[in-house]
Amino acid sequence: MEYRIIKSPSTGTMDILFRRKGSPSTIPLGNYDAVGLVQGRLIDMVVAADIAEKAAGVVVEDIKGQCPQNLIMIAIFGDTASVEAAMEEIQYKLK
C-alpha cells in the first residue's frame, strides 16, 4: 500500500478528488484541513476505510481511477490531527 497526506489541500486538488469520487456522498463534504490518500487492493481499502472512521472523526470516500494492477484509492478527509491519526492507525493495523 502507498500512503500520502496533503495538508492544506488547494482548491484545485480538492476539485480533482471530488470529481473522481466513486459515489455520491452521504455526508456533506466541506472544507477540510487535510486529506489522506491510501492506495492498495480492494480488500485492504475497505478495511482501511473502516479503521480510519473508527480511529478519528474523518470522512472516507473511494476515488475512481484507471489502474492496470486493479489497485484502488481512498481519500480520508478531516482536520490535520484526525487525518494523521487515521493514517497512523491504518499503517499500524495493516502492516
Secondary structure, DSSP 8 states (H G I E B T S, - for coil): -EEEEEES--HHHHHHHHHTBSS--SS-----SEEEEEEE-HHHHHHHHHHHHHHSS-EEEEE----TT--EEEEEEE-HHHHHHHHHHHHHHT-
